[in-house]
């Protein structure tokens, strides 16, 4: 997996003070996307173990981790994202993970990574439906607070 950037003091992508990772690779190619530079999964920098460790260390003084892109759930990204989420929850069980994806919850709810995601913003970005709701790009997108047994 590659990533384009991460923010270490983000108050826009979720509740509280967050670390936000923008991965590369997206199959949705939504017209009008604000993160078009993240579509090609070959761009950006490799998401190495050192980068993962750095992100996890930064989360110690933050409220949670946010995952965006591109699309964290692009099939090629899923193994690295799942491992990042697993390690985050092992280290910070009381902190939350927010994830943005163009897939609908019904399509991806079975994925192992979903056991770690606390808040999911799902659905493709639709430029003709500008959002009136926080944390969503378009009104068709849902904010789902997921419960885990």
Secondary structure, DSSP 8 states (H G I E B T S, - for coil): -EEEEEEEEESSSSSSSEEEEEE---S---TT-TTGGG--TTSSEE--HHHHHHHHHHGGGSSEEEEESS-TTSHHHHHHHHHHHHHHHHH-TTSEEEEE-SS-HHHHTTSGGGGT-SEEEES---TTSB--STT-SBTT-EEEE----
